[in-house]
Amino acid sequence: MNQLLDRLANIEVEAKEKAATVKSDEDLKVARAYFLGRKGVVTDLLKMLGSLPSEERPAAGSRINTLKVQLTTRFDSLENELKSKGIDKALGEQVDITLPGRVANLPGSTHPVSQILLRMEEIFTGLGFSIFEGPEIETDYFNFEALNVAKDHPARDMQDTFYIEGSSEHLLRTHTSPMQIHVMKKAKPPIRAIFPGAVYRRDADITHSPMFHQVEGLVVDENITMAHLKGTLTEFLHQMFGGDFAVSFRPSFFPFTEPSAEVDIQCMMCRGKKVTPTGEPCRVCKQTGWMEILGAGMVHPAVFEAVGYDPKKVKGFAFGMGVERIAMLKYGVSDIRLFFENDIRFLRQF
């Protein structure tokens, strides 16, 4: 028994000394196996119990188990310390937690056409307009007839249309003007609204796309005049393009407005001088000094009658513009197809 107790005391001292030399996971693994492994010193002590008298075995076994628990606890504590030191070292080498966070390099951004559309909506809502959206598949009635465009009207030739296969009455809308009819059939004046959305025409070149976007506007109330139209659109254009420049209203024709006007703005490149600052002929405005921007006019009485309004009691004006057209002028883009080709080199510029 005395021999066993002496051996226990020696093992306790030896374990303390060994623990002080542990500096790595490998050191810990060797020390744990030496003391607690299947062939370790604690196992040897348990084998010595068989040589003791039976009355001494319980006390000796208890001492050995106590030593085993102490050693296990000590080595577990060393393992936790090594893990903590390893984490601190890794953080110290790789990350300075006192530095400010880094902004993620996002893979994309808002499309330039969407940027212009959002800006247009922002300006018009600031002027008191509400926003309405509607169906892109329309009936012939809403897209043409209710807008004073009869089936034999020559204005239909201006819009080469996508009709739904198997139907002569359903088509992809050629403009957002049908929303005028939808809103006026459901609401009573006063109305002050814009209608953004995609439209479709069988037309494709550097300035036209089979699918593009429009923003239509409508104001209906008592005593609305052309002066209200001119003031609203002039303010919109000045906010959209910035600065104070001339705006021109030229007589034109649209079947759903009378009188009608094409709206031009002073050329952004030559400022109406028809030549660039370097003295070269201005290619942007084709030496006219003006850039066509949108169409507008006073709502035709026939349109009011189609929705049940009395044209003698209410007046109104409407306008429509292509979003891509605004974007091309705003950003100096010469080919509308660039907006839809998804070339990341082009899109990253915005």
N, C-alpha and C positions, 0 to 999 in steps of 0.2 A: 504493500500500500504506500509506504514511504517513497519507494522508488517511483511509483506512478505520480505522486504529488510533486516530486522533484521535476519529473519530466514535464508536467503541466506548467509549472512555474517557468521553466526554461523556454517552453514553446511560447508563452505569453510575451516574454522579453524578446525572443527572436522575431515574433510577429510585428511588434512595434518597430523594431529596427528595419525589418523588411518593408514595412509600409512607408517608412520615411524615404526609401530609395525608389519608390514607384513614381515614374515620370511620364509613362506612356501607357497606352492600352496593352501593348505587348508585355510590359513589365507587370501590369496587373494580372494579366492572364497567367503568367508564369508563377507569380506569388500565390494566386488562388489555387492553382493546381497543386503546388507544393504543400499547402496546408490543408486544403479541403477536397482534393481530388481523390479518386478511387484508390490510389496508392500513396496518398498524402499522409502526413504525420498524425492527423486526427484519426484516420482510419487505423493506423498502427496502434494508437492508444486503445481504441475500442477492441482490438484483438487481444490486448493485454488483460482485459477484464476476465477472460476465462481462467487465468492463472491465479486469480485472487480467491480468497475464501468467500463462500457464499454470503456471509454476513457483511462483507465489505463491498460487495459488488454494487448495491444500490447507491451508496454514497459516492463511489468512484464514478459510476455511470452518470450521475447527476452533474458532477464536476466537469466531466468530459463534454456533456451536452451544453453546459453553460459556456465553456470555451468555444465550442463550435458556433453557437449563436453570436458570441462576441466577435469572432473572426469574420463571420458572414456579414454582420453589420458594418464592420470596419471596411471590408473590401467593397461593399455596396456604396458606402459613403465616398470612397476613393473613386469609384466609377462615375458617380454623379459630379464630383469635382473635375474630373478629366473632361467630361462632356461639356460642362459649363465653360471651362477654359478654352475648349476647342471652338465653341460658338463665339465667344468674345474675340478670339484670334481671327476667326473668319470675318466677322463684322468689321473688325479693325482694319483688315487688309482690303476688303472689297467695297464697303459702304461707309461713307461719312454721314452719320445720321443727323449731323448739324446742318448739312446742306439743304437748301430749299428743294422741293419736289420738281421733277422734270415734266414738262408738258408733253403728252403723247403726240407722236407724229401721226395724225389721223390719215387714213388712206384716201379720203375724199373731202369734198366741200360742196356747197350749194351750187347747183348748175347755174351758169350765167343767165339763162332764160328765166329760171325760177327767181333769181335775184331781182331781175327787172320786174317780174310779175308781182313779187312781194312789195317792191318799192311803189309800183303803181297802186296797189291796194292800200298801202299806207297813206299815200297822198290823197286818194279819193275818200277814204274813211275820215281823214282829217277835214275834208270839205263837207262832211255830213252824209256821205253815201253809204248805203248798206250793200252787202255782197250776197249774190244769189248764184247758185250753180244749177245746171239742169242736164237733161239727157243728151248724149252725143248721137244717138239714133233718133231721128225725128220723122214726123209725117210730112208729106208734101204740103199739107195745109199750114202747119206751123212754120215750116221753113220758107215757104213761098207765098201761098194764097192769102193768108191772113196779113202778110206784109205788103199787100197790094201788088203781088207779082203773079199774074194770071198764067195759066198753062201755056198760052201762046204769046206771053210777054217777051219781047226781045232781050230783056235784062237777064233772062235765064241763060242765054248764050254766054254771058260774062262769067258764069260759074259752072264749069264742067264737073258734073256731080257723080259721086259714088252712090248708086242705088243698090239696095239690098237684093240679092239674087232671088228671083221669083216674085218680086213685088215692085209695082210701079208707084207705090204710095209711101214706102219707107226708104230712108236714105241716111247716110252719114251727113250730119249738118254741115252746110257750107259756110256758115257764119254763126255767131252767138246771138244774132238778132231774134231768133225764135223765142228767146227768154223774155223779150219785151211782151210778147203775147201771153206767155205762161203767167207772168207776174200780174199783168193788167187784168187778166181774167179772174185772178184770185184776190186782188186787192183793189182798193179804191184810192183815188188821189187824196193827199199828195204822195208821190212816189219819187224817191231819189235813190237810184240803185245802179250798180255795175254788175256785169255778168262775165266773169273770166272763164276760159276753158279752151279745149282743143277743138279744131275744126278741120275739115277735109275737102280737098279739091284735087282733081286730076291735072296737076300742074307741077312740073319739077325742072328747075334750072338753078343758077347761082343765087337768084333772089326769090325763088318760090320753092315750096316743099309740099308734098301731098298731104302732110299733116303739119299744122302749125297752131299757134295759139292767138286768140283774140281777147280783147276786153271791150265789151259793149257797154254803153252807158245810157241811162234813161232818166229823164226828169219830167214829171207831169204834175201840174198844179194850175191854179187860176192865174191868168195874167203873165204867163211865161213868155218871154220874147227872145229874139235873136241876140239881144244884148246879154242876157243871162248865159246863153251858150258861149258867146265869145269870151266873156269874163271868166267862166269856169275853165274852159280849155286853155286860155292864155295862162292862167295861174298854174294849171297842171303842168304845162310845158316848161314854164320857168322853174318850177320846183324839180321837174324830172331832169332837165339838162343843165340847170344852174345858170345864174347870170340873168341879165336883162337884155333880151334880143327881140327883134321884130317878129311878129306873127302875122301871117297873111291868110285871108279867107277868100278863096276863088269860087265863083259860081260853078256848080256841077250838077249831076243828076244821080239820084237814088230813088227807086220806086216807093220807098216807105218814108221819105222825107220830102218836104216842099215848103220853103226853098231849101236847097241842098248846097253844101260847100265842101271843097277840098281844103284842108288846112295845111299850110306850109310854114316852116320856120326858116329863119335866116341861116344860111350855110354855116356850120360850125367851123369849117376849115378856112374859108376865105372871108367870113363875116360879111357876106353879101357883095364883096368887091369883084367877084368872078375870077380873080387871080389870087394865087397863093402869096404869102409874104415874100417868097423868093422871085416873084414876077412870072411864074409859070401859070398856064391856064388851069383853073381848078377842075379836077376830075371828079370830085365828090358830088358837086352840084351841076356838073356838065356846063359850067360857065353861065348858069342862070342866076346864081346868087341865092337860090332857095332850095329847100329839101322838102319833098312831100312827106307828110307824117301821118295823117288820118283823114277820115271822112266824117261829116256831120250834117245836121240839118234839123229843121222843125218837123215834128211828127206829122205825117200826112193825115188829113181828116179821115181817109178811108181806113187807116189802121185803127183809129179811135172807134169808128163805127163797127169794125170787126170784133172788138172786145166789149161792145155795149156802152162805150163812153159817148157823151154828147160833145162833138167838136166845137159847138158854140159856147160851151161852158168851161171846158178845160183846154189848155194848150200844153205843149211840151217840146222838148228837144231830145235828140238821140245822137250818139256818136259811136264810132268803132275804130279800133286800131289793132294792128298786128304787134304782138309782143316781141317777136323776133325782129321786126322792122325797127322797133325802138332800141332793142339790144344792139343791132348792127350799127345804128347811128351813134349810140352811146359809147360803144367800145371800139368803133372803127373797124368792124368786121365786114369784109367784102363778099363773103360767100356764106349763105344761110346753111349750107350743108355741113359746115364745120360744127354747128351746134349739135348735130345728131350723129356724128361719126365716132364719138367717144374716144378721140385722140387725147390721151392724158397730157401730152405736151401742150395742147391748146387749152384744155380745161384748167390746168394748173395756173394759167395766167390770171384767173379770176378768183 
